Structures are given as C-alpha cells and as structure tokens.
Amino acid sequence: MFKKYIFDSNIPGLKCLILGAVHGDETAGTIAQRRIIKQLETGRLNLKSGKVTFIPIVNKAAYRLRARFVDVNLNRVVCFHPTPQNNEEKIADKLIKEIDDCDIMLDLHSTHCPEDKAFAFIDYPQPDNLNLLSVMPVKTALAGWPAIYTGGVIDNFCTEAYAHIRNKIGITVECGYHHAPQATNIAEQAILNLLSFYHIINAPKPAVQQQRIITLDSFIIKQFSGHLNRNFKHLDKIKSGEILAVYDNGSSLKAPADGYIIMPNPKAVVGTEWFYLGH
C-alpha cells in the first residue's frame, strides 16, 4: 500500500510520523524525506532518542499518475472504513494505524500556484500543537479549518483531524509551489526542526518564532466549468465585491468582504474546492 522507513534509536523518547504525497501531485515532502532518510542510512544524521517513521509516498497510485487523488481526496477520508470502496479509503484504513502508533505527526503538502509562499495549518491551536508550529520554517498559519467544514457538503476527515481525535500532536505544512526547489528545502527544514526540537536527533534546537495567524471563513466548491478571474496567488488580498471567479455560463463569484483568497486552485475540477476565503 505504501512503503515505510523506520529508524529506532532504541532509547526511550517520542515516536514521530512524517507524511508526504497524501496528495499524489505534491512531491516536495517526498523529496525532502528521501534526503533525510539517506542521511540517516549513511550515518550523517543520527537519532539520540525515540523513533521516526517516514512515509514519503502515502498515495502511491495518485503519485504514479501525478494526480491529486485517484478516486476521492484522501485528506477528506482519513478515518476507519468498515468496507472501503476505493483507493483512498483503503489507504486511509492503513494510514490511521500509523497515526495511532505515533506521538507527533507532520504532514507535508505543497500548493498549486508558482510563487506561493509556505504556510502551516493549525487546525487545533492547543499548546503542544502551537509549540510545534513555533519551530516550523513558515511565517503564516491558517486557523479555523474544522469550523468551515462543520455541517458542510464535504466532511473534514483530514490527517490533522484524526491526529486530534487520537490525542496526538499534529500539524500540516504547505511548503509552497509543488515544483519549486524552495518547497523541498522548506519541507526538509520542517522535518529537521521537528526532530531537533523534540531531541530526536543531535542538532541545536531551532529558533522559535511567532507566526501570523489568518482565520479561514469559508471554502468555495467549483459548481460548473469556469476559471479564476485573474492569476491569484495564495494569500492575495481581495476587496469586497471583487470578482474572484467566472463560470462559463456567465455567472460570477464575488468576494463577500475584504480579506484574503487562500489556496486558489486554477486546475480544480467541478465538485471540488476551488479556493478558500479568510481574514
């Protein structure tokens, strides 16, 4: 289903789980994990406590296709499925066991538009999660994800939600544009910062920083064929009444208030999230 790389110091400590390619077209976390795995295998990097499990490619079938998913978005179905019906539900049933077995989870993703800046999700801003966020190599974090999915047309069964249910420390880092070399560097630094912060590797503790936190207000489902009204970048400021997207039938979507457009996806297919709004 997916290949794991396990490194155990055999010294008491925390168990860390690093995920990549939950979405098959998001490869920065995959490349970064392979770099660190090689360092551990060759002895250039050593564990001093605990255990680390790397899963560089969670969604192998989607990764082969360089697609976000095969049947459904894996990061909306991370829960137990008594009778899994598709590729992603089968993966989810394996993935939750890995999350059950860890203390700390870091899920590495990337975004759709060139020049996108890296950021993190802090879905559950509890002290342990905020401590982990504080050493991530990003300047911005998004809060409010669970609230915008409550009672909506799409369920919030993402990796962070499952980690939260199981009382694990867990955040998601969006490392920037899929194909930008800098995104891989940020993913690698995020892993190293986590491992040094929790005394898993012999390395100086990373500097702590306070990120700007933006709150998500809503998400927009692409209902019909259409296009974004301009070449929006993640966290572009928008004005109330500004046209954000235009459907081929001539109707348009306007910003309900001043704020930010978040994670715009110009390649979104009908029936999936097109972009998010926040303040």
C-alpha atoms as a printed R data frame, in Angstrom:
    type eleno elety resid chain resno       x      y       z
1   ATOM     1    CA   MET     A     1   0.000  0.000   0.000
2   ATOM     2    CA   PHE     A     2   2.753  2.421   0.999
3   ATOM     3    CA   LYS     A     3   6.397  1.950   1.942
4   ATOM     4    CA   LYS     A     4   7.646  2.925   5.387
5   ATOM     5    CA   TYR     A     5  11.168  3.750   6.524
6   ATOM     6    CA   ILE     A     6  11.592  3.247  10.254
7   ATOM     7    CA   PHE     A     7  14.525  4.474  12.333
8   ATOM     8    CA   ASP     A     8  14.566  3.489  16.004
9   ATOM     9    CA   SER     A     9  17.186  4.753  18.445
10  ATOM    10    CA   ASN     A    10  16.193  2.062  20.969
11  ATOM    11    CA   ILE     A    11  16.362  4.829  23.552
12  ATOM    12    CA   PRO     A    12  13.124  5.976  25.233
13  ATOM    13    CA   GLY     A    13  11.622  9.001  23.512
14  ATOM    14    CA   LEU     A    14   8.862 10.255  21.286
15  ATOM    15    CA   LYS     A    15   7.603  8.487  18.167
16  ATOM    16    CA   CYS     A    16   7.385 10.768  15.117
17  ATOM    17    CA   LEU     A    17   5.491 10.181  11.884
18  ATOM    18    CA   ILE     A    18   6.390 12.146   8.741
19  ATOM    19    CA   LEU     A    19   3.964 12.024   5.803
20  ATOM    20    CA   GLY     A    20   4.423 13.012   2.162
21  ATOM    21    CA   ALA     A    21   2.326 12.777  -1.009
22  ATOM    22    CA   VAL     A    22  -1.006 12.379   0.732
23  ATOM    23    CA   HIS     A    23  -1.922 14.131  -2.499
24  ATOM    24    CA   GLY     A    24  -0.039 12.445  -5.315
25  ATOM    25    CA   ASP     A    25   0.981 15.630  -7.134
26  ATOM    26    CA   GLU     A    26   2.550 17.186  -4.029
27  ATOM    27    CA   THR     A    27   6.116 15.912  -4.095
28  ATOM    28    CA   ALA     A    28   8.156 18.394  -2.026
29  ATOM    29    CA   GLY     A    29   7.658 16.351   1.138
30  ATOM    30    CA   THR     A    30   8.581 13.161  -0.695
31  ATOM    31    CA   ILE     A    31  11.914 14.509  -1.959
32  ATOM    32    CA   ALA     A    32  12.736 16.064   1.418
33  ATOM    33    CA   GLN     A    33  12.084 12.805   3.252
34  ATOM    34    CA   ARG     A    34  14.310 10.903   0.862
35  ATOM    35    CA   ARG     A    35  17.137 13.334   1.563
36  ATOM    36    CA   ILE     A    36  16.850 12.826   5.314
37  ATOM    37    CA   ILE     A    37  16.390  9.066   5.020
38  ATOM    38    CA   LYS     A    38  19.659  8.924   3.089
39  ATOM    39    CA   GLN     A    39  21.439 10.920   5.806
40  ATOM    40    CA   LEU     A    40  20.137  8.540   8.468
41  ATOM    41    CA   GLU     A    41  21.070  5.477   6.438
42  ATOM    42    CA   THR     A    42  24.633  6.725   5.864
43  ATOM    43    CA   GLY     A    43  25.157  7.902   9.438
44  ATOM    44    CA   ARG     A    44  25.467 11.596   8.575
45  ATOM    45    CA   LEU     A    45  22.445 12.087  10.809
46  ATOM    46    CA   ASN     A    46  21.859 10.070  13.976
47  ATOM    47    CA   LEU     A    47  18.964  9.590  16.349
48  ATOM    48    CA   LYS     A    48  19.626 10.197  20.022
49  ATOM    49    CA   SER     A    49  16.171  9.148  21.294
50  ATOM    50    CA   GLY     A    50  12.794  7.949  20.139
51  ATOM    51    CA   LYS     A    51  11.679  6.604  16.801
52  ATOM    52    CA   VAL     A    52  10.874  8.127  13.401
53  ATOM    53    CA   THR     A    53   8.662  6.624  10.715
54  ATOM    54    CA   PHE     A    54   8.840  8.175   7.248
55  ATOM    55    CA   ILE     A    55   6.172  7.572   4.610
56  ATOM    56    CA   PRO     A    56   7.438  9.565   1.615
57  ATOM    57    CA   ILE     A    57   4.565  8.490  -0.662
58  ATOM    58    CA   VAL     A    58   1.274  7.889   1.121
59  ATOM    59    CA   ASN     A    59  -0.920  7.781  -2.000
60  ATOM    60    CA   LYS     A    60   1.183  5.653  -4.322
61  ATOM    61    CA   ALA     A    61  -1.389  5.268  -7.106
62  ATOM    62    CA   ALA     A    62  -2.028  9.024  -7.301
63  ATOM    63    CA   TYR     A    63   1.718  9.697  -7.154
64  ATOM    64    CA   ARG     A    64   2.275  7.486 -10.192
65  ATOM    65    CA   LEU     A    65  -0.362  9.494 -12.049
66  ATOM    66    CA   ARG     A    66   0.983 12.816 -10.717
67  ATOM    67    CA   ALA     A    67  -2.628 13.435  -9.705
68  ATOM    68    CA   ARG     A    68  -4.103 14.877  -6.525
69  ATOM    69    CA   PHE     A    69  -6.069 11.674  -5.979
70  ATOM    70    CA   VAL     A    70  -7.390  8.644  -7.855
71  ATOM    71    CA   ASP     A    71 -10.997  8.294  -6.664
72  ATOM    72    CA   VAL     A    72 -11.532 10.796  -3.832
73  ATOM    73    CA   ASN     A    73  -9.443 13.290  -1.882
74  ATOM    74    CA   LEU     A    74  -7.547 11.173   0.660
75  ATOM    75    CA   ASN     A    75  -7.276 14.110   3.045
76  ATOM    76    CA   ARG     A    76 -11.068 14.130   3.425
77  ATOM    77    CA   VAL     A    77 -11.457 10.422   4.249
78  ATOM    78    CA   VAL     A    78  -8.796  9.753   6.919
79  ATOM    79    CA   CYS     A    79 -10.905  7.602   9.208
80  ATOM    80    CA   PHE     A    80 -11.864  3.934   9.536
81  ATOM    81    CA   HIS     A    81 -13.919  2.448   6.703
82  ATOM    82    CA   PRO     A    82 -15.549 -0.907   7.566
83  ATOM    83    CA   THR     A    83 -15.982 -1.654   3.853
84  ATOM    84    CA   PRO     A    84 -13.535  0.575   1.947
85  ATOM    85    CA   GLN     A    85 -14.849  1.336  -1.519
86  ATOM    86    CA   ASN     A    86 -11.936  2.929  -3.345
87  ATOM    87    CA   ASN     A    87  -8.180  3.539  -3.451
88  ATOM    88    CA   GLU     A    88  -8.156  6.368  -0.928
89  ATOM    89    CA   GLU     A    89 -10.424  4.675   1.617
90  ATOM    90    CA   LYS     A    90  -8.172  1.610   1.541
91  ATOM    91    CA   ILE     A    91  -5.126  3.821   2.152
92  ATOM    92    CA   ALA     A    92  -6.913  5.644   4.962
93  ATOM    93    CA   ASP     A    93  -7.500  2.395   6.839
94  ATOM    94    CA   LYS     A    94  -3.743  1.739   6.785
95  ATOM    95    CA   LEU     A    95  -2.773  5.334   7.488
96  ATOM    96    CA   ILE     A    96  -4.820  5.685  10.666
97  ATOM    97    CA   LYS     A    97  -2.879  2.793  12.178
98  ATOM    98    CA   GLU     A    98   0.353  4.718  11.620
99  ATOM    99    CA   ILE     A    99  -1.129  7.815  13.259
100 ATOM   100    CA   ASP     A   100  -2.383  5.681  16.151
101 ATOM   101    CA   ASP     A   101   1.176  4.470  16.719
102 ATOM   102    CA   CYS     A   102   2.868  7.908  16.815
103 ATOM   103    CA   ASP     A   103   3.131 10.753  19.311
104 ATOM   104    CA   ILE     A   104   3.785 13.504  16.756
105 ATOM   105    CA   MET     A   105   2.645 13.768  13.151
106 ATOM   106    CA   LEU     A   106   3.952 16.143  10.485
107 ATOM   107    CA   ASP     A   107   2.030 16.094   7.200
108 ATOM   108    CA   LEU     A   108   3.895 17.784   4.332
109 ATOM   109    CA   HIS     A   109   1.948 19.252   1.414
110 ATOM   110    CA   SER     A   110   2.516 21.806  -1.367
111 ATOM   111    CA   THR     A   111   0.350 24.246  -3.326
112 ATOM   112    CA   HIS     A   112  -0.895 24.869  -6.845
113 ATOM   113    CA   CYS     A   113   0.455 28.244  -7.983
114 ATOM   114    CA   PRO     A   114   4.011 29.411  -8.752
115 ATOM   115    CA   GLU     A   115   5.365 31.890  -6.196
116 ATOM   116    CA   ASP     A   116   3.038 30.599  -3.452
117 ATOM   117    CA   LYS     A   117   4.527 31.176  -0.013
118 ATOM   118    CA   ALA     A   118   4.851 28.381   2.509
119 ATOM   119    CA   PHE     A   119   2.454 28.285   5.459
120 ATOM   120    CA   ALA     A   120   1.071 25.875   8.030
121 ATOM   121    CA   PHE     A   121  -2.317 24.727   9.209
122 ATOM   122    CA   ILE     A   122  -3.016 24.958  12.921
123 ATOM   123    CA   ASP     A   123  -6.426 23.309  12.989
124 ATOM   124    CA   TYR     A   124  -6.303 22.663  16.711
125 ATOM   125    CA   PRO     A   125  -4.403 25.505  18.445
126 ATOM   126    CA   GLN     A   126  -3.616 23.670  21.642
127 ATOM   127    CA   PRO     A   127  -0.301 24.283  23.448
128 ATOM   128    CA   ASP     A   128   1.524 21.217  22.080
129 ATOM   129    CA   ASN     A   129   0.496 21.972  18.505
130 ATOM   130    CA   LEU     A   130   1.392 25.647  18.895
131 ATOM   131    CA   ASN     A   131   4.807 24.643  20.231
132 ATOM   132    CA   LEU     A   132   5.437 22.542  17.130
133 ATOM   133    CA   LEU     A   133   4.158 25.330  14.883
134 ATOM   134    CA   SER     A   134   6.561 27.783  16.517
135 ATOM   135    CA   VAL     A   135   9.596 25.966  15.070
136 ATOM   136    CA   MET     A   136   8.245 25.470  11.569
137 ATOM   137    CA   PRO     A   137  10.012 27.474   8.811
138 ATOM   138    CA   VAL     A   138   6.898 29.457   7.836
139 ATOM   139    CA   LYS     A   139   5.678 32.960   8.608
140 ATOM   140    CA   THR     A   140   1.930 32.348   8.307
141 ATOM   141    CA   ALA     A   141  -0.503 29.810   9.714
142 ATOM   142    CA   LEU     A   142  -4.161 29.212   8.939
143 ATOM   143    CA   ALA     A   143  -6.704 28.530  11.659
144 ATOM   144    CA   GLY     A   144 -10.396 27.676  11.519
145 ATOM   145    CA   TRP     A   145 -10.337 24.730   9.110
146 ATOM   146    CA   PRO     A   146 -12.589 22.428  11.213
147 ATOM   147    CA   ALA     A   147 -15.212 25.166  11.652
148 ATOM   148    CA   ILE     A   148 -15.694 25.831   7.937
149 ATOM   149    CA   TYR     A   149 -16.315 22.140   7.258
150 ATOM   150    CA   THR     A   150 -18.806 21.619  10.096
151 ATOM   151    CA   GLY     A   151 -22.169 20.707   8.612
152 ATOM   152    CA   GLY     A   152 -20.913 21.289   5.082
153 ATOM   153    CA   VAL     A   153 -21.110 19.268   1.902
154 ATOM   154    CA   ILE     A   154 -17.615 17.838   2.472
155 ATOM   155    CA   ASP     A   155 -16.510 16.086   5.673
156 ATOM   156    CA   ASN     A   156 -13.324 17.078   7.499
157 ATOM   157    CA   PHE     A   157 -11.601 13.725   7.846
158 ATOM   158    CA   CYS     A   158  -8.062 15.004   7.295
159 ATOM   159    CA   THR     A   159  -4.834 13.793   8.905
160 ATOM   160    CA   GLU     A   160  -4.861 16.602  11.481
161 ATOM   161    CA   ALA     A   161  -8.445 15.846  12.483
162 ATOM   162    CA   TYR     A   162  -7.667 12.172  13.032
163 ATOM   163    CA   ALA     A   163  -4.481 13.001  14.952
164 ATOM   164    CA   HIS     A   164  -6.506 15.357  17.153
165 ATOM   165    CA   ILE     A   165  -9.152 12.699  17.855
166 ATOM   166    CA   ARG     A   166  -6.382 10.322  18.901
167 ATOM   167    CA   ASN     A   167  -4.710 12.947  21.145
168 ATOM   168    CA   LYS     A   168  -1.591 13.244  19.005
169 ATOM   169    CA   ILE     A   169   0.478 16.345  18.310
170 ATOM   170    CA   GLY     A   170  -0.040 17.130  14.655
171 ATOM   171    CA   ILE     A   171   0.153 19.925  12.097
172 ATOM   172    CA   THR     A   172   0.294 20.296   8.327
173 ATOM   173    CA   VAL     A   173   2.904 22.356   6.494
174 ATOM   174    CA   GLU     A   174   2.181 23.567   2.970
175 ATOM   175    CA   CYS     A   175   5.696 24.072   1.661
176 ATOM   176    CA   GLY     A   176   4.972 26.326  -1.339
177 ATOM   177    CA   TYR     A   177   4.517 25.590  -5.035
178 ATOM   178    CA   HIS     A   178   4.732 21.885  -5.968
179 ATOM   179    CA   HIS     A   179   7.659 22.212  -8.367
180 ATOM   180    CA   ALA     A   180   9.686 24.961  -6.704
181 ATOM   181    CA   PRO     A   181  13.045 23.770  -5.308
182 ATOM   182    CA   GLN     A   182  12.486 26.034  -2.310
183 ATOM   183    CA   ALA     A   183   9.414 23.998  -1.361
184 ATOM   184    CA   THR     A   184  11.576 20.903  -0.941
185 ATOM   185    CA   ASN     A   185  14.062 22.880   1.151
186 ATOM   186    CA   ILE     A   186  11.266 24.104   3.416
187 ATOM   187    CA   ALA     A   187   9.932 20.560   3.801
188 ATOM   188    CA   GLU     A   188  13.392 19.322   4.744
189 ATOM   189    CA   GLN     A   189  13.876 22.117   7.253
190 ATOM   190    CA   ALA     A   190  10.467 21.426   8.788
191 ATOM   191    CA   ILE     A   191  11.429 17.793   9.397
192 ATOM   192    CA   LEU     A   192  14.826 18.689  10.859
193 ATOM   193    CA   ASN     A   193  13.318 21.371  13.088
194 ATOM   194    CA   LEU     A   194  10.776 18.911  14.450
195 ATOM   195    CA   LEU     A   195  13.380 16.241  15.138
196 ATOM   196    CA   SER     A   196  15.769 18.630  16.860
197 ATOM   197    CA   PHE     A   197  13.021 20.400  18.844
198 ATOM   198    CA   TYR     A   198  11.933 17.112  20.405
199 ATOM   199    CA   HIS     A   199  15.524 15.885  20.986
200 ATOM   200    CA   ILE     A   200  15.187 13.088  18.423
201 ATOM   201    CA   ILE     A   201  18.425 13.989  16.610
202 ATOM   202    CA   ASN     A   202  21.721 15.501  17.700
203 ATOM   203    CA   ALA     A   203  21.239 19.048  16.471
204 ATOM   204    CA   PRO     A   204  20.833 22.505  18.012
205 ATOM   205    CA   LYS     A   205  17.284 23.430  18.942
206 ATOM   206    CA   PRO     A   206  15.658 25.540  16.220
207 ATOM   207    CA   ALA     A   207  14.757 29.162  16.795
208 ATOM   208    CA   VAL     A   208  11.202 29.787  17.957
209 ATOM   209    CA   GLN     A   209   9.058 32.289  16.063
210 ATOM   210    CA   GLN     A   210   5.522 33.615  16.236
211 ATOM   211    CA   GLN     A   211   3.591 33.212  13.009
212 ATOM   212    CA   ARG     A   212   0.872 35.491  11.676
213 ATOM   213    CA   ILE     A   213  -2.390 33.566  12.007
214 ATOM   214    CA   ILE     A   214  -5.171 34.047   9.427
215 ATOM   215    CA   THR     A   215  -8.630 32.647  10.105
216 ATOM   216    CA   LEU     A   216 -10.482 30.759   7.381
217 ATOM   217    CA   ASP     A   217 -14.060 31.888   6.789
218 ATOM   218    CA   SER     A   218 -15.339 29.593   4.042
219 ATOM   219    CA   PHE     A   219 -14.472 27.432   1.059
220 ATOM   220    CA   ILE     A   220 -15.864 27.623  -2.449
221 ATOM   221    CA   ILE     A   221 -16.848 24.494  -4.375
222 ATOM   222    CA   LYS     A   222 -16.464 24.718  -8.142
223 ATOM   223    CA   GLN     A   223 -20.036 24.087  -9.281
224 ATOM   224    CA   PHE     A   224 -19.596 24.308 -13.057
225 ATOM   225    CA   SER     A   225 -16.863 24.730 -15.646
226 ATOM   226    CA   GLY     A   226 -15.172 28.098 -15.246
227 ATOM   227    CA   HIS     A   227 -11.965 29.955 -14.409
228 ATOM   228    CA   LEU     A   228 -10.452 32.230 -11.791
229 ATOM   229    CA   ASN     A   229 -10.822 35.883 -12.729
230 ATOM   230    CA   ARG     A   230  -7.091 36.557 -12.520
231 ATOM   231    CA   ASN     A   231  -3.845 34.843 -11.680
232 ATOM   232    CA   PHE     A   232  -4.497 34.756  -7.944
233 ATOM   233    CA   LYS     A   233  -1.730 33.701  -5.587
234 ATOM   234    CA   HIS     A   234  -2.230 32.208  -2.152
235 ATOM   235    CA   LEU     A   235  -2.867 34.955   0.434
236 ATOM   236    CA   ASP     A   236  -3.519 37.666  -2.159
237 ATOM   237    CA   LYS     A   237  -5.613 40.435  -0.604
238 ATOM   238    CA   ILE     A   238  -9.105 40.822  -2.027
239 ATOM   239    CA   LYS     A   239 -11.722 43.568  -1.772
240 ATOM   240    CA   SER     A   240 -15.417 43.242  -1.011
241 ATOM   241    CA   GLY     A   241 -17.331 42.843  -4.268
242 ATOM   242    CA   GLU     A   242 -14.271 41.902  -6.310
243 ATOM   243    CA   ILE     A   243 -14.960 39.219  -8.927
244 ATOM   244    CA   LEU     A   244 -12.965 36.142  -7.968
245 ATOM   245    CA   ALA     A   245 -14.147 33.575 -10.496
246 ATOM   246    CA   VAL     A   246 -16.312 33.366 -13.584
247 ATOM   247    CA   TYR     A   247 -18.324 30.366 -14.752
248 ATOM   248    CA   ASP     A   248 -18.642 29.538 -18.425
249 ATOM   249    CA   ASN     A   249 -22.369 30.233 -18.162
250 ATOM   250    CA   GLY     A   250 -21.537 33.880 -17.442
251 ATOM   251    CA   SER     A   251 -22.245 33.933 -13.706
252 ATOM   252    CA   SER     A   252 -19.534 35.066 -11.327
253 ATOM   253    CA   LEU     A   253 -18.405 34.710  -7.727
254 ATOM   254    CA   LYS     A   254 -17.618 37.875  -5.779
255 ATOM   255    CA   ALA     A   255 -15.732 38.445  -2.551
256 ATOM   256    CA   PRO     A   256 -18.245 38.901   0.292
257 ATOM   257    CA   ALA     A   257 -15.827 41.059   2.292
258 ATOM   258    CA   ASP     A   258 -12.287 42.376   2.399
259 ATOM   259    CA   GLY     A   259  -9.795 39.655   3.232
260 ATOM   260    CA   TYR     A   260  -7.606 37.036   1.582
261 ATOM   261    CA   ILE     A   261  -8.021 34.405  -1.104
262 ATOM   262    CA   ILE     A   262  -6.413 31.217   0.121
263 ATOM   263    CA   MET     A   263  -5.078 28.209  -1.792
264 ATOM   264    CA   PRO     A   264  -6.648 29.106  -5.161
265 ATOM   265    CA   ASN     A   265  -6.551 26.081  -7.438
266 ATOM   266    CA   PRO     A   266  -6.800 27.024 -11.131
267 ATOM   267    CA   LYS     A   267  -6.928 23.308 -12.006
268 ATOM   268    CA   ALA     A   268  -9.784 22.419  -9.648
269 ATOM   269    CA   VAL     A   269 -12.310 20.037 -11.135
270 ATOM   270    CA   VAL     A   270 -16.057 20.525 -10.828
271 ATOM   271    CA   GLY     A   271 -17.335 19.404  -7.424
272 ATOM   272    CA   THR     A   272 -14.096 20.090  -5.511
273 ATOM   273    CA   GLU     A   273 -12.733 23.026  -3.531
274 ATOM   274    CA   TRP     A   274 -11.747 25.902  -5.826
275 ATOM   275    CA   PHE     A   275 -10.456 28.391  -3.274
276 ATOM   276    CA   TYR     A   276 -10.877 29.489   0.319
277 ATOM   277    CA   LEU     A   277 -11.608 32.877   1.904
278 ATOM   278    CA   GLY     A   278 -10.173 34.227   5.139
279 ATOM   279    CA   HIS     A   279  -9.371 37.284   7.188
